[in-house]
Amino acid sequence: GAVVSQHPSWVICKSGTSVKIECRSLDFQATTMFWYRQFPKQSLMLMATSNEGSKATYEQGVEKDKFLINHASLTLSTLTVTSAHPEDSSFYICSARDPLGPGTQYFGPGTRLTVL
Amino acid sequence: AQSVSQHNHHVILSEAASLELGCNYSYGGTVNLFWYVQYPGQHLQLLLKYFSGDPLVKGIKGFEAEFIKSKFSFNLRKPSVQWSDTAEYFCAVNYGGSQGNLIFGKGTKLSVKP
């Protein structure tokens, strides 16, 4: 099956710093990728839809200036958490849309962000 | 608003017991339906999906799900669970075809006692 990777898998940073998370589709081209946030014991919350070569579409309530998304190639999307604060600590998961299957998404392993 | 409901937060079963996890979604026209599984410490994996055709869908690891349009339901079943099925199960719905996003249910944690 299609593989999506994320890097890093775990990051700890100081409050006020920025953190970049990479999401890669390893064996297929993904024109559309998604970024989710998962709180403990809760479901995935869609943050934004990342489209290759264009601006990301953010869900209501998600600060686009804080969560910068770049989808510069068909296999890479990045999420940068700027000026991170402890409340940004969470599990961030990316997915890539299957170009051949309507609605199907393949998920990365997630990135655990801890802001001190 | 479009929504997906999973009725059970935590299900505890003994090995060999039968499993049924409920999933209901709000009306939104044509939908594509999915069940994902997240094993402890691992990422989300696709169990099965329904797009059209036979409403009884068979997935990996012996799982199946039945789409009942009149009930807006897509329940997940397995006749005999194993300890290795211990995981969190998420129902997801794609509204709007290939351009739509996935709306996830809150998930059901399944614990299987050996």
Interface residues (C-beta under 8 A of the other chain):
Chain A: G1 F34 Q42 S43 L44 L46 T49 I93 S95 G101 P102 G103 T104 Q105 Y106 F107 G108 P109 G110
Chain B: N32 F34 Y36 Q42 H43 L44 Q45 L46 K49 F51 F90 N94 G97 S98 G100 N101 L102 F104 G105 K106 G107
